[in-house]
Amino acid sequence: MRHKRSIGPYLAFLSVKYEVAPEKFFSALLKAVENKKSNCESISIECRGEIKAKKIFLMTNNAGVLAQFRVPDEFLLEKDNPLGKFLETDKIRRYLSRKGRAIHSRAIKDLLSGMKHVNLKAKILEIAESRRVITRYGNYANVAKAVIEDETGTINLCLWNEQIGCVSVGDTVQIENARASLFRGERQLSIGTKGQLNNVADIISQSAPVDRLCGSS
């Protein structure tokens, strides 16, 4: 049996992601049930029918389809807006944290040796063959040099151990809490134990519903 995502937290996440107040978003769902379609800020919501006591909604904006999901009738009939109580979920906290960090992202052209806590998004252009080295702590480790690029320039990125297998040439990655330095006259970024390297495609997939029709069986 496929996992069923709880509709309450999912709708609350949509309201946060698309910057619509939860009460307005829930009210727009009710209006769409009544009038087949409603608008909420820059979002259009259409009620496309019902299957097994669940209303089917299509959510769009100027960019196209944002989401399609089913909401049980009993959820829509709750007297008070049921979305507010789901705003403190881990998923929403992680999303807001990522969004906050993205605001402070740096451009590659502005990176200087010695900078710490560097956050940026870039595309991987090259990944060299990994090699076995001994760290300053006397441990063996695998390291590979990658070249990454944003719209302002390129820089080398050191990939260590499991980081090497997590990304491929052509991937767009989000780098957090890295350190800039000079190595043999070239700028490079290193991601320590407190840093993070995430594939942007993975971040998007984690934010999307498990099924195109949320709550389908």
Secondary structure, 3 states (H helix, E strand, C coil): CCCCCCHHHHHHHHHHHCCCCHHHHHHHHHHHHHHCEEEECCEEEEEEEEECCEEEEEEEECCEEEEEEEEEHHHHCCCCCCCHHHCCCHHHHHHHHHHHHHHCCCCHHHCCCCCCCEEEEEEEEEECCCEEEECCCCCEEEEEEEEEEECCEEEEEEEECHHHHHCCCCCEEEEEEEEEEEECCEEEEECCCCCEEEEHHHHHHHHCCCCCEECCC
